[in-house]
Amino acid sequence: MTYPSMGDKIPRNNVHCTIPDDPEQSTYRFIIVAAKRAPQLQGGARPVLPTSSKKPTIIAMEEVRRGLVKYELVGLPLVEKAPAP
């Protein structure tokens, strides 16, 4: 068996660290929602999806990335649609 030298990098699967590229989603919104979900998991809330990770931040990011965490936008003005004639 050969071992990698110190200069060789072992590729890692960092899918759990990726931020969605969805133009409808804001990167800041993703971070804020995940940051609010992580303390819930630390406080004993059950994860929505099965995971092998024990880190609440990783679990929270994966839940938000998959769209499993529901959130509400507050502070934005409501835009009413005009009734169709």
N, C-alpha and C positions, 0 to 999 in steps of 0.2 A: 504494500500500500504506500502510495506517495502522498506526502503532505504538501499543501501549497506553501510557497515561500512567502516571506513577509511582504514582498512587493505585490503579490497576486491578491486580487480582491475576489472574494467569494460573492457571487450574485445573490441578492436577497429578494424575497418577495415582499415588496412594500405596497401592495394593493390597498391595505388598510390605511395607508397614509396619504392616499391620493385624494385630491379635491375634485369633485365632479366638474366636468367641462360644459355643463348645461348652461346655455346663455340665459335661460330664464332664472337660474339660481345665482345668487350673489355669493362670492367667496366669503365675504364678511358674514353673511347670514349663516352660511355653513359653519363657520368657526364659532359664532355666538351660540347657535343652537346646540352644537356639540359641547361647548363649554358649559352650558346650562344643564345638559343631560348628564355629564360625568359626575357631578356631585350627587345627583339623584341615585346613580348606580353605587356610589361610595356609601350612601346612606342606607342601602339595603334594597333598593328597587331592583326588580328582576329584569334581566336583559330580554329584549323582544325576540332576539334570534339566538340560536345555539352557537356558542363560540368556545374556542379553546383558550382564548386570551383571558387573563385575570386582571388586566389593566383597564380601569374604567374609561380612560380617555380613548383607548383603542376601540373598545366596545361602542362607546358613544359615537365616535366618528363613523364607524361602519353602519350603525343604525341610521344615522342622518344621511349618509351617502346612499343608502338603499331606500330612503324615503319612508322609513318606519316610525320616525318621530314626528308627531303632529305638533305644529306650532301655529301661532296666530300673529299676524303683523299688527302692531298697535302704533298709534300716533300718525298714521297716514290718513289724509282726507279721503272720505268716501266719495266715489264718483258715481252719480246716479245716471242710469241709462234713460234716454228719452223714450217714451212709449212709441211704438210703431203706429203709423197712421192707418 
